[in-house]
């Protein structure tokens, strides 16, 4: 897909931030671009975690780099009865949901980005966010330039008693790589393992509790493991299209053939206009029904992607909507992701949109 691409949150995000500062907050956000935000667990690692094991024979390297987590001594808040509560701040609600499930009653989790109208790439932090980060014992962020605002909050609010988990850095990702890590099941498994270890490091006396919570999360993901395996078994090799790069990891994991022009997907992900050649090729692919399904990011729509969706619908290509964050926010990660997988499976097998 090319090494020269720049994802939203890196150079593109910096340009938008400069514009926002110059135009004073709310007005700048209202005028920015053409983007329309749609309304609306220790143990044996191989069998645990579950996602990566769901597709037989699929090897996805997960590189957990030492030093990507800030390992420090923390002091979780004690509560009556001796149990401890760890205050956790997650940059986005997809990671926050996993921390909540892995920590159970021993964590208090704040997910900063959960609003369906908020694009995590462009999120502007508040004083309330800064206070939460300053007081947290554990902070989890996506990284890879996706949530640079969190990196700035951490730098502006140093704490000797805080543990930080940058998921992208732990996976060996660099700025410019695809930041949609939560759409890669193997990466989610690695994150769950890392979060479990982090909670145990913060509260070693309750390690047994966190082991039990990890087992519960593995059980909760049983349905998703089955969905992933079934889609790969039934549909591997099927040509599919996507309006942007959010679907790249999952398409590869499932063995689907993603045919959309990378120049189109990357430009949309950056919040910029795709080259004319990419637009023409993509429209041709859809108008000649070369794709079995179009995956469409509902949360970060533009006039162009809406037009592309219309072309797919006009040529009877099923459209599957996905979102950047958990929608509705009250659902768990597996409820949200499982519903998206179910919609994808129906579409691939001729179901109605």
C-alpha positions as CSV (number, residue, x, y, z in Angstrom):
1,X,0.0,0.0,0.0
2,X,3.0,2.2,-0.2
3,X,5.4,3.6,2.5
4,X,4.8,7.2,1.7
5,X,1.2,7.4,3.1
6,X,0.6,9.6,6.1
7,X,-2.4,8.6,8.3
8,X,-4.7,11.0,10.0
9,X,-3.2,11.9,13.4
10,X,0.4,12.4,12.0
11,X,1.1,15.0,9.4
12,X,-2.5,15.5,8.3
13,X,-3.6,15.8,11.9
14,X,-0.9,18.4,12.6
15,X,-2.1,20.5,9.7
16,X,-5.6,20.4,11.0
17,X,-4.5,21.3,14.5
18,X,-2.7,24.3,13.2
19,X,-5.8,25.4,11.3
20,X,-7.9,24.8,14.4
21,X,-5.6,26.9,16.6
22,X,-5.7,29.8,14.1
23,X,-9.4,29.7,13.8
24,X,-10.3,29.4,17.4
25,X,-11.8,26.1,18.4
26,X,-15.5,25.5,17.6
27,X,-15.6,27.6,14.5
28,X,-12.5,25.8,13.1
29,X,-14.1,22.4,13.8
30,X,-17.2,23.5,12.1
31,X,-15.3,24.5,9.0
32,X,-12.7,21.8,8.9
33,X,-12.6,19.8,5.6
34,X,-15.5,18.0,3.9
35,X,-15.8,15.3,6.6
36,X,-19.3,14.7,7.8
37,X,-19.5,12.8,11.1
38,X,-22.5,10.5,11.0
39,X,-25.1,10.9,13.8
40,X,-26.6,8.7,15.2
41,X,-6.4,-11.7,31.6
42,X,-1.3,-14.9,33.2
43,X,-1.7,-18.4,31.8
44,X,-0.8,-20.3,28.6
45,X,-1.0,-17.7,25.9
46,X,-1.7,-19.8,22.8
47,X,-5.2,-21.0,23.6
48,X,-6.2,-18.0,25.6
49,X,-7.0,-14.7,23.9
50,X,-8.8,-16.8,21.3
51,X,-8.9,-14.6,18.2
52,X,-5.6,-15.5,16.6
53,X,-6.4,-19.2,17.1
54,X,-9.7,-18.9,15.5
55,X,-8.4,-19.3,11.9
56,X,-6.4,-22.4,11.5
57,X,-3.1,-22.0,9.8
58,X,-3.2,-18.2,9.9
59,X,0.1,-16.8,11.3
60,X,0.1,-13.2,12.3
61,X,3.3,-12.1,14.0
62,X,2.7,-10.1,17.2
63,X,5.8,-8.2,18.4
64,X,5.4,-7.1,22.0
65,X,8.4,-4.8,22.4
66,X,9.9,-4.5,25.9
67,X,10.0,-1.0,27.1
68,X,6.8,0.1,25.4
69,X,5.0,0.1,28.7
70,X,6.1,2.5,31.4
71,X,6.6,0.1,34.3
72,X,6.4,1.9,37.6
73,X,5.1,1.4,41.1
74,X,1.5,2.5,41.4
75,X,-0.7,2.8,44.4
76,X,-4.3,1.8,43.5
77,X,-7.1,3.2,45.6
78,X,-8.1,1.0,48.5
79,X,-11.8,0.3,49.2
80,X,-13.6,-1.2,52.2
81,X,-12.9,-5.0,52.5
82,X,-9.3,-4.6,51.2
83,X,-9.9,-4.8,47.5
84,X,-8.2,-2.2,45.4
85,X,-9.6,0.0,42.6
86,X,-7.3,0.9,39.7
87,X,-8.2,4.2,38.0
88,X,-7.7,3.6,34.2
89,X,-8.0,6.1,31.3
90,X,-8.4,4.6,27.9
91,X,-8.1,7.0,24.9
92,X,-10.9,5.2,23.0
93,X,-13.9,3.1,24.1
94,X,-12.9,0.0,22.1
95,X,-9.8,-0.4,24.4
96,X,-11.7,0.9,27.4
97,X,-14.3,-1.9,27.0
98,X,-11.5,-4.5,27.1
99,X,-9.9,-3.0,30.2
100,X,-13.3,-2.9,31.9
101,X,-13.9,-6.5,31.2
102,X,-10.3,-7.6,32.1
103,X,-10.3,-5.5,35.3
104,X,-13.9,-6.2,36.4
105,X,-14.8,-4.7,39.8
106,X,-11.1,-3.9,40.5
107,X,-10.9,-1.1,37.9
108,X,-12.6,2.2,37.3
109,X,-12.3,3.0,33.6
110,X,-12.9,6.3,31.7
111,X,-13.0,6.0,27.9
112,X,-12.4,9.5,26.6
113,X,-13.5,9.0,22.9
114,X,-16.9,7.3,22.8
115,X,-19.1,9.9,21.2
116,X,-20.3,8.7,17.7
117,X,-19.9,12.3,16.5
118,X,-16.3,12.5,17.6
119,X,-13.5,11.3,15.2
120,X,-10.6,10.0,17.4
121,X,-8.1,11.3,14.8
122,X,-9.3,14.9,15.3
123,X,-10.3,14.8,18.9
124,X,-9.4,17.9,21.0
125,X,-8.7,17.1,24.6
126,X,-10.2,19.1,27.5
127,X,-9.2,20.2,31.0
128,X,-11.3,17.4,32.3
129,X,-9.4,14.9,30.3
130,X,-6.1,16.3,31.6
131,X,-7.3,15.9,35.2
132,X,-8.3,12.3,34.6
133,X,-4.9,11.5,33.0
134,X,-3.1,13.2,35.8
135,X,-4.9,11.1,38.4
136,X,-4.9,7.7,36.6
137,X,-2.8,4.8,37.6
138,X,-3.0,3.2,34.1
139,X,-3.4,4.9,30.7
140,X,-4.1,2.9,27.5
141,X,-3.8,4.5,24.1
142,X,-3.9,3.2,20.6
143,X,-0.7,5.0,19.4
144,X,0.6,5.0,15.8
145,X,-0.4,8.7,15.5
146,X,-4.1,7.9,16.0
147,X,-4.4,9.7,19.3
148,X,-1.6,12.1,19.5
149,X,-3.7,14.3,21.8
150,X,-3.2,11.6,24.5
151,X,0.5,11.6,24.1
152,X,0.5,15.4,24.7
153,X,-1.7,15.0,27.8
154,X,0.7,12.5,29.2
155,X,3.7,14.8,28.6
156,X,1.8,17.7,30.1
157,X,0.7,15.7,33.2
158,X,3.7,13.6,34.3
159,X,3.2,11.1,37.1
160,X,5.8,8.9,38.8
161,X,3.0,6.4,39.8
162,X,1.4,5.9,36.4
163,X,1.7,2.9,34.0
164,X,1.3,3.7,30.3
165,X,0.5,1.1,27.6
166,X,1.0,2.4,24.0
167,X,-0.5,-0.5,22.0
168,X,1.0,0.5,18.6
169,X,4.5,0.9,20.1
170,X,4.2,-2.4,21.8
171,X,3.3,-4.0,18.5
172,X,6.3,-2.4,16.8
173,X,4.2,0.0,14.7
174,X,5.6,3.3,13.5
175,X,3.9,6.6,12.4
176,X,2.6,6.1,8.9
177,X,1.5,2.5,9.6
178,X,-2.2,1.6,9.6
179,X,-3.5,2.7,13.0
180,X,-6.8,0.7,13.0
181,X,-5.2,-1.9,15.3
182,X,-8.5,-3.0,16.9
183,X,-9.7,-4.4,13.6
184,X,-6.9,-7.0,13.7
185,X,-8.0,-9.9,16.0
186,X,-4.4,-11.0,16.6
187,X,-3.5,-7.5,17.9
188,X,-6.6,-7.5,20.2
189,X,-5.5,-10.8,21.7
190,X,-2.0,-9.3,22.3
191,X,-3.5,-6.2,23.9
192,X,-5.7,-8.3,26.2
193,X,-2.6,-10.3,27.3
194,X,-0.7,-7.0,27.9
195,X,-3.5,-5.3,29.8
196,X,-3.9,-8.3,32.1
197,X,-0.2,-8.3,32.9
198,X,-0.3,-4.5,33.5
199,X,-3.2,-4.9,36.0
200,X,-1.4,-7.6,37.8
201,X,1.7,-5.5,38.0
202,X,-0.3,-2.6,39.5
203,X,-2.2,-4.9,41.9
204,X,-0.2,-8.1,42.4
205,X,-2.2,-9.2,45.5
206,X,-5.2,-9.6,43.3
207,X,-3.4,-11.4,40.4
208,X,-5.7,-14.4,40.8
209,X,-8.7,-12.3,40.2
210,X,-7.3,-10.9,37.0
211,X,-6.5,-14.4,35.8
212,X,-10.1,-15.3,36.3
213,X,-11.3,-12.2,34.5
214,X,-9.0,-13.0,31.5
215,X,-10.6,-16.5,31.3
216,X,-14.0,-14.9,31.4
217,X,-13.1,-12.5,28.5
218,X,-11.8,-15.5,26.5
219,X,-15.1,-17.2,27.0
220,X,-17.0,-14.1,26.0
221,X,-15.2,-14.0,22.7
222,X,-16.1,-17.6,21.8
223,X,-18.8,-16.4,19.4
224,X,-16.4,-14.1,17.6
225,X,-13.9,-16.8,17.2
226,X,-16.5,-18.9,15.5
227,X,-17.6,-16.1,13.2
228,X,-14.1,-15.4,12.1
229,X,-13.4,-19.0,11.3
230,X,-16.7,-19.4,9.5
231,X,-16.1,-16.4,7.3
232,X,-12.7,-17.5,6.3
233,X,-13.9,-21.0,5.6
234,X,-16.8,-19.8,3.5
235,X,-15.5,-16.7,1.8
236,X,-11.7,-16.6,1.6
237,X,-10.6,-15.2,-1.7
238,X,-13.8,-13.2,-2.3
239,X,-13.2,-9.7,-3.8
240,X,-14.3,-6.9,-1.5
241,X,-14.0,-3.1,-1.5
242,X,-13.7,-0.6,1.3
243,X,-14.0,3.2,1.3
244,X,-10.9,3.5,3.5
245,X,-8.2,1.6,5.3
246,X,-10.1,0.7,8.4
247,X,-10.9,-2.7,6.9
248,X,-7.4,-3.6,5.7
249,X,-6.4,-5.6,8.7
250,X,-9.6,-7.6,9.0
251,X,-9.8,-8.3,5.3
252,X,-6.3,-9.8,5.4
253,X,-7.1,-11.8,8.5
254,X,-10.2,-13.3,6.9
255,X,-8.4,-14.0,3.6
256,X,-10.6,-11.6,1.6
257,X,-9.3,-10.0,-1.5
258,X,-9.4,-6.2,-1.0
259,X,-9.5,-4.7,-4.4
260,X,-10.1,-1.0,-3.7
261,X,-7.3,1.4,-4.9
262,X,-4.9,2.0,-2.0
263,X,-4.6,5.6,-3.2
264,X,-8.3,6.0,-2.6
265,X,-8.4,4.3,0.8
266,X,-5.3,6.1,2.1
267,X,-6.5,9.5,1.0
268,X,-9.8,9.1,2.7
269,X,-8.1,7.8,5.9
270,X,-5.9,10.9,5.8
271,X,-8.9,13.2,5.4
272,X,-7.7,14.4,1.9
273,X,-9.0,14.1,-1.6
274,X,-8.0,10.9,-3.5
275,X,-6.3,11.3,-6.9
276,X,-8.7,11.3,-9.9
277,X,-7.2,8.1,-11.2
278,X,-8.1,6.3,-7.9
279,X,-11.6,7.6,-8.0
280,X,-12.2,6.6,-11.6
281,X,-10.8,3.1,-10.9
282,X,-12.9,2.6,-7.8
283,X,-16.1,3.7,-9.5
284,X,-15.3,1.4,-12.4
285,X,-14.8,-1.6,-10.0
286,X,-18.2,-1.0,-8.4
287,X,-20.1,-0.2,-11.6
288,X,-18.9,-3.4,-13.1
289,X,-19.6,-5.4,-9.9
290,X,-16.1,-6.6,-9.3
291,X,-16.6,-6.5,-5.5
292,X,-18.9,-8.8,-3.6
293,X,-19.3,-6.3,-0.8
294,X,-18.5,-2.7,-0.1
295,X,-17.4,-1.9,3.5
296,X,-18.3,1.7,4.4
297,X,-17.0,3.7,7.5
298,X,-20.3,5.2,8.8
299,X,-18.6,7.4,11.4
300,X,-16.3,9.4,9.1
301,X,-18.3,9.9,5.9
302,X,-17.6,12.4,3.2
303,X,-19.5,13.5,0.1
304,X,-17.2,11.3,-2.0
305,X,-17.6,8.1,0.1
306,X,-21.3,8.7,0.2
307,X,-21.3,8.9,-3.6
308,X,-19.3,5.7,-3.8
309,X,-21.8,4.0,-1.5
310,X,-24.6,5.1,-3.8
311,X,-22.8,3.6,-6.8
312,X,-22.5,0.3,-5.0
313,X,-26.2,0.3,-4.0
314,X,-27.2,1.2,-7.6
315,X,-25.4,-1.9,-8.9
316,X,-26.8,-4.2,-6.2
317,X,-23.5,-4.6,-4.2
318,X,-24.3,-5.1,-0.5
319,X,-22.9,-2.3,1.7
320,X,-21.7,-3.1,5.2
321,X,-21.3,-0.2,7.6
322,X,-18.5,-0.2,10.2
323,X,-17.5,2.4,12.8
324,X,-14.3,3.7,14.3
325,X,-15.5,3.3,17.9
326,X,-18.0,1.1,19.7
327,X,-21.5,2.0,18.6
328,X,-23.7,2.3,20.5
329,X,-21.2,3.2,23.3
330,X,-23.0,1.0,25.9
331,X,-22.2,-2.2,24.1
332,X,-19.2,-4.4,24.9
333,X,-16.4,-4.8,22.4
334,X,-17.5,-8.3,21.4
335,X,-21.2,-7.3,21.0
336,X,-20.2,-4.4,18.7
337,X,-17.6,-6.4,16.7
338,X,-19.8,-9.5,16.6
339,X,-22.6,-7.5,15.0
340,X,-20.3,-6.1,12.3
341,X,-19.0,-9.6,11.5
342,X,-22.6,-10.9,11.3
343,X,-23.5,-8.1,8.9
344,X,-20.4,-8.9,6.8
345,X,-21.2,-12.6,6.7
346,X,-24.8,-11.9,5.6
347,X,-23.6,-9.6,2.8
348,X,-21.0,-12.0,1.6
349,X,-23.6,-14.7,1.4
350,X,-26.2,-12.6,-0.4
351,X,-28.1,-11.3,2.6
352,X,-29.9,-8.0,2.5
353,X,-28.2,-4.8,3.5
